[in-house]
Amino acid sequence: MTGLLATLPDFDLQPYSHILPSLEKALVSISDLLTLEILDVAKRAQVPAGEVKKLAEAVIDGLRGGSESSSLRAGGGSKGRADGEVKEGIADPRWPWAISTLNETLDEALNGGIHAGYLTEITGESAAGKTQFLLTLLLSAQLQIVDGQPKSALYISTEAPLQTTRLTQLLTHHPRLANLAGTDAPSLSRIQSTHTHDLEAQEHILRYQVPVLITRHNVGLVVVDSIAANYRAEFDKGSAGKAAQSLSKRSAQIAQLGTLLRGIAKDFNVAVVVANQVADRFEPAAQIVSVSQSTQRSRPGSPSSNANASTAPFSSAQPANPSTQPQSTLPSTTDPLALDHQQRFFTGWGDDANTTNMKTPSLGLTWTNQLATRIALLREPVFEERHYKPGEDRNVSEWRRTMKVVFSAWCAAGETGYEIWQGGVRSIASKTDTQANES
């Protein structure tokens, strides 16, 4: 059926193999199956309505991540299991647990830490502290005891290799780690690491090797640092003439990747945490046009404005009746349905009117829809307070960092200040708290 495997790569087609060719021939898409009446779909494809209903229910269950979805299984095979039965070597999914950030304030903001069973993203610009958070989680995950066994961690790198020197520094300087000894203390030997250099290797590792490693080494945390690096390298090679085709292909691969990672998190009851990069966000075209036009109208005597008066989109010679004026088709942040307006609610940047350095997480809206939680690490300069000469650049005295929960399946949105030190990350007073105390 059109689009089924692209949306649910691990969907079991065998029980419905007798009706799928007819549905494919009738060009029935997954959207048609879920939105149209069952009888209409059955008549269109000339198949029994009861079979179409079973297929629709199975697809809905797969989209919800239900117990009948046949996603990743260790060893490659998959078998159905009765309700309440727990897969061998995998923690009971009904048992909730979370990975601490090793800081009480940050844990409180995250309702206990990074929860298992979900796909979590940590995004931010360079030097915001993404890797520092991930390294702390790699050690903290080993402190978790689930089903009587300590957990280990898996680190998948797409850029720089695992920073073992920094991990050793965390073990030495963090008070909660330095005071542990023997088998209770985290160890570098319980962190499995690998490197993926392209999308093909990344797909193979995640689909076949990761399930085996999770079962064999009792992994509780899977980290991918960073999730966008291979996509940027792979799709930047294409020519401009094939941009639309390349973008469509990338969106399909991103959706499959999200399904794969969410399947790992749910089926093996582990926390899957990925780091993501950000890109600069530019002003919408409508704002740029309006600014340039207002500048032209403010100079009625200038030659350029008089020469372009007949061709300007919003010239002063337009009629006074608003209904007869041409409407702009450019995007606008005032349109509640426009992406420029909506993205302030899920990117982490834009909901604060004082923010000037706007960013957008990589991989777009397709990737955002795969996430259960997005944590944005914000970084803004604090300038030295002194008298500056005209044209003199201001000196940056320090950087203020904020951990912002943009959206989450297990905790409320909010902001918490933090800093990076020898022992990892720790909370400080946030900008909001500082302003509240000053007032």
N, C-alpha and C positions, 0 to 999 in steps of 0.2 A: 504494500500500500504506500502511496506517495507520502514521503516524509516520515514514515514510522521509525525506521532504523536511525535516521538522522536525529530524531528527537529522543528515542529510547534505544541506544546502541545495543543494550543487553536484553532486549525484549525477546521472549521465547515465541518464535513464530510457528513452531511445530503443531500446537493444538488447533491452529487456524489456517493451516496450509491448504485446506480444501476450498476456502472462500477468498483467500488473498489474491489469487490470479484474477478472479472476476472483479474484485474491488480495484485492482490495479488497472484492469482494462477499462473500467468505467471512470477512471481518473478520480477516484474517491481519495481525498486527502485526510490527514489526521484531524484537521479542523472541521471538515465535513462530518466526520464520524462523531465528533463531540458536540457539534452545534445543530446539526440537522436532525429531524425526526428519524427514528430507527426504521420505520416503515418506508420512508422516502429513500433512505440509503439502500434498503433491501430491494426495492423496486428498481432503482437505478442500476444496481449491479446484478439483479436477477439471482439473489441468494436468499436463504431462509432468514427471516427477521430475528428468530431466536439466536442464531449464530452471530449475527451482527451485534445483538445486544450483549452477548458474552464477550465479544471482542472489545466493545466499547467499555465495558466494566473493567476488563483487564488493562486497557490503556489508561483509564483513569487511576486505577490502583498503582500502575507503574509510575505515572506522573506524580502521584502523592508519595512515592517511595514505600509502597505497601509491602506487606510480608510476602506477597506472591511474586515480587520482582526478582528476577534471577540474575542479579548483578554479580559482583566479584565473589569468587570462592577460592580458597586456597587449594592448590593442586590442579586448578583448571576445571574440575568437574563441579556440578551443582545438582543437588537433589532437594526435593521439597521436604518440609519437616512439619510435624504437628505443632499446634499452638502451645506455647509454653516451653517447647524444647529448645535448648541452648546449643549452638554449634560448638563443637569440640575445639578447645584452645582459644575461644573468644569469650570475652566478658559478657555477662548477661546484659543485654541492651536496656533492660528495665532498671538497672542499677546506675543511678546518676553519679557522675564524678567529674571533677574539673581540675585543671592544671593551674597552680598558683603562679602569680607573677613574683612571688617572694616579697611582696610589699602589701601591707594590710590595706592601705588607702586605695591602691590600684585594684586590689582584689574586691574591695567593697564596691567600687565603681563598676566592676564586671560581674557582680553578683557571685563572687567566689572564684573567678578566674576564667580561663578559656575552657569551655565545656566540651566534653567528648560527644561524638555523634553528629557534629556540625562542621560545616566548611566556613572558616574564618579568614578574613583578609586583614592584613596590616599594611596600610598604604601611607605614603608620605614622600616628600622630596628628599634629595640626597642629603645625608648628614642629619636627618631627623631622628634617627635612632631605631630604624626598623630591625636591622641585624642584631642590635643589642637586646631588643625584646625577644627575638627568636633564640638567641644563644641562652638567655636566661630560662626560657621555656624548655630548652633541650635538657638542662640540668634539673629543673624543677619537676619535669615529668617523671624522673627516676625516683622521686620521693613518694609517688602515688602507689598505694597498695590496693590492687583490685583483684578480687577472688583469691586473696592470700599471696599474690605474687607481685614483686616490684616490676614496674614498667621500664622499658627502654625507649629510645627515640631514634627516628630515622630522618636524616638531613639530605635533601636532594637539591643540589646546587646547579644553577644554569649559568652562573657567572663566576665569581671568585670561589675558591675552595673553602672548606670549613676552617674557621679561625681557631685552631687548637690552642694557640698562645693566649688568646683572649679568654677562652674557656678556662684555662688553668688559672688565669688572673681572677676570674669570678669565683672559682673554688677557694682561692686563698683569701680573698678580701670580703666576700659577703658573709655577714655574721651567722646567718642561718645555715650556710654550707660549710664554713670553716670549722664550726664546732662539732660536726659529725665525723665519725670515724668508722673504720671497718666496712662492713657490708651495708651500713646505713648511709654512707656517703655516696653521692653521685660519682660516676667515673667516666672518663673519656672512652673507655672500652665498651661502654653500653650505649654509645652513640654510633649508629651505622650511618655511613655517608657514601654518596655517589655523585657523579657529575653527568649531566645530560647536555650535549652540545648541539642538538637539533630537535625538531619536533618528532621525528621518527623514533629516535632513541627515547625521548620523553614518554611517548605513547607506549612503547614496549615496556619500559620500566614500571610505569604506573599500572598497566593492565595485567602484567604477568609476574613481575618480580616482587612488587610491593606486597601483594597478598601473601606470598610465601614468606617474606621476611617478617611480616606482622605476626604470623602464626609461630614461626620458628623462634623468634627472639622476643616474643611478648611485647611488641611495640605498642605504646600508648599515644605517641605523638608523631605525626608525619608533617615535615616542614618542607616547603618548596620555596626557594629563594633564588631568583624571583620568577613569578609566573609569566611575566610579559616579555622576558628577554628573548626567548626563542621565536616568539611570534614577530617581534620587531625585526630580528635578523632575517627571518624567512620571507616576510611579505614586503620588506623594503627593497627586495631585489627586482620586483616586477616593474614593468613599464607603465607609464601613465595611461596609455591607451586601454589597459586591462584593469584599471583601478576598481571599477564596479564589480567585475568578476572576481577579482582577488579579495575584495571586501566581503562579498557573499560567501566565498569559500572559507575565509577566516572566521566569520560569524558561526558557520556550521561547526567548525572544528572547536571553537571556544565552547559552544553549547555541549558538545560531546565531552570535552574535558571537564566541564562543570558536573555533568552527570556522573562521570567516572569518579571524581573526587568525592562527591556527595555519597556515592555508593560505598566507597571505602570507609568513610566516616560512619555511616549508619550500620553497615553489615558487620564491621569489626569493632564497633563501639570505641573508636579512637578519635582524637582531635586532629583535624587536618587544618593546618595554618599555612597560609601563603603570603609572601611579601609581594607588593605590587608597586610599580613606579607611577609617577604622575607626569602630566604634561601641562604646559602653560595654557590657560584659557583666555582667549581673546574676546573683546567686546563684540556683541552682535552687530551685523552690518547696519541695522536700522539706526542704532545709536550713533555710529560713525557718520552716516549720511545726514542725520538731523543736526549734528554738531557742525559739519561743514556748511550746511545750508544756512544755519543761523548765523554763521560767520559772514557768509556772503550777503545776507540781508542787512547785517549791521554796517555794511560799507556800501551804501547805494551809489556813491560817486566813483567807486573804483572801476577801471576799465574792464576787468575780468567779469565783474558781476553784471555790468550792462551788456557785455557781449554774449553772456550765457543766459540772459533773462528769458529768452524765448525757448531755450532748451532745458532749463533747470526743472527737475521733477516737481518742486514746490516753489515756483517763482511767485513774486508779489503780484503778477498780472492775473493770477487765478481768480475766479469769481468768488464772491463772499459766501455764497451758499455752500455749506459743507457737503450737502448731498450730491452736488455736481462735481466735487473734487475727486480726482483719482485716488484709489486706495492703494497703499503700499503692500506689496506681497513679501517684503523682507521679514525675517524673524524678529520677534519682539519679546522682551522679558516680561511684558505686562500681560501677555496672553497666558492664561492659567494652564492651557493644554500644550504649550510650546515646551520643547526640551530645555531651552534656555531658562525657562521659569521653573520647571520641575526639578532640574538637576541639583538645585540648592538643597533638596531634601535627601539626596542619596549619595552625593559626592563627598561631602564634608567641608566644602568651600562654597560660600555664597549666601549663607543664611545670616551672617553677621555683616551689617551694613558698613562697618569700619574696615573690613578686609579689603586690601588693595592687591595683594599678590595672589591672584586666583589660580587654582589648580584643578585638574580633572584626572581621576585615576585612569590608568591605561585599560585597554580592551573594551571600553564602552559599556553601553547599556546591556548588551547581551551577557557580558560577564557579571555585571551587577546583579542580574536576576538569578544567578546561580548561588549567590552568597546567603548565608544565614546571618552573618555579622560582618560589619565593616568597621574597623577601627582606624581612624585617621590620626597620624602624628603630625601636628602642626608646629611650625617653627617660624618665629618672627623676631626681627632684630630689636634690641633695646639700645638706643643711641645715647651717647655721652651727653650729659646736660651741661652745656657751656655756650658761650657766645661764639657764633660762627660768622665769618666774614662773608660778604655777598659772593655767591658762586662756589663757596667752599663745601666740599663733601662732608657729611656728618660721619663721625666715628662711631663704629659699633662697639659698645662696651661689653655686651653679652647677648646671648640668644635665649629667648623665652620659648620653652617647649610645652605643648599641651597634648595630652591623650584625649581624643574626642571619639566617643561612641556614636557613630552616625546612625546606625540602626542595628538591631540585634534581636535574636529569637529568645534570649534568656535574661536580658537586662535592659534597663531604661537608657535612653540617650542622655549624654551628659559630657562634661569636660573636667579633666583633672590635670593639674600641672605636674610635671616630672622633670628630672634631670638625670644625666648620665654620669656615673662615677666609676671608680675602680671595681666596685662590687656589682655593677650592672645598671639597673634603673631604679629610681626611688622617687616617691611623690614629694612635691613641694606645693606651696600655695599657688593656685591658678590665678590667671589674670582676673577672672570674675570675682574670686575670693578677695584678692588684693583691692579691687575697686570697692567691694562691699565694706571692707574694713576701713578704708580711707573715708568713705561717706559716713 
